[in-house]
Amino acid sequence: MSSERQDHNEISPWWGEHIHRYQAALHYLSENGTALDLACGNGFGTQLLSKKTIGAVIGGDISEETITYCRKTFKNIPNLHFEIMDGTHLRFENDFFNTIVSFETIEHTTKYQDMLKEFNRTLMKNGYALISTPNIVINSPTGKILNPYHTQEFTYHEFETHLKESFTEVSIYGQKYIRYQQQSIRNMMGQFMEKILFLRGVRKIPLCIQNYLMKIMIGKDIYPGPNDFELTKEKKEILKCKTFFAVCRKF
């Protein structure tokens, strides 16, 4: 499996969209449910899940270094545990978890079908698997995968087809960027400022200065926060989103 990590840093291009996915996942975890966060990275999302339930929440990652970091950082949360694990060979018994979360994972391994089967096996009846992955049409529009850490990416149809090989009920949403959805002078200024700040050369300006300028213009950080995203069910909108978000249910 290829490696690509998200740091726990609010001033980061990807922090907002990652947190938004975990916030969405909270709706599928009960107050006493058990959960697995596979490819948990630095554990910030796993820790959010552990606040929702008194049940066990396990963060799993193939990287020993990552798990060591998580254990040190979140060592005082009694229902939160971290383990080194391979998603294609989970050690857990059948029907073990109420909820399985795996965001931005299946594009990193050619054995993604084995991973999906393991999710289904270890989920309880009526349990949910929440899976996100990049939309190849937006992220790699020529068909040649641009991210060196991805072994493959999927179209909407491909993603849906693979999920339905393991799950009976599959609903796919798009993670839509909505920061500038409402028309206003402030939003127009924000969009213009983003284009300027992301120009080559201008990007060399220290991030703290870029962020300060954006806060003056629109009152927000330069990089999106979780409130700058929403999940959409409209097919036309989904196809334009950078990321697919799937809710898979086991019966």
HELIX and SHEET records of a PDB file:
HELIX    1   1 TRP A   15  ALA A   25  1                                  11    
HELIX    2   2 LEU A   26  TYR A   28  5                                   3    
HELIX    3   3 PHE A   44  LYS A   52  1                                   9    
HELIX    4   4 GLU A   64  THR A   73  1                                  10    
HELIX    5   5 ILE A  106  HIS A  108  5                                   3    
HELIX    6   6 TYR A  112  THR A  122  1                                  11    
HELIX    7   7 ILE A  136  ASN A  139  1                                   4    
HELIX    8   8 TYR A  156  LYS A  164  1                                   9    
HELIX    9   9 ILE A  185  LEU A  197  1                                  13    
HELIX   10  10 VAL A  202  LYS A  204  5                                   3    
HELIX   11  11 LEU A  207  ILE A  218  1                                  12    
HELIX   12  12 PRO A  226  ASP A  228  5                                   3    
HELIX   13  13 LYS A  235  ILE A  238  1                                   4    
SHEET    1   A 8 LEU A  80  ILE A  84  0                                        
SHEET    2   A 8 VAL A  57  ASP A  61  1                                        
SHEET    3   A 8 ALA A  35  LEU A  38  1                                        
SHEET    4   A 8 PHE A  97  PHE A 103  1                                        
SHEET    5   A 8 LEU A 123  PRO A 134  1                                        
SHEET    6   A 8 THR A 243  ARG A 249 -1                                        
SHEET    7   A 8 GLU A 169  TYR A 177 -1                                        
SHEET    8   A 8 PHE A 229  THR A 232 -1                                        
END                                                                             
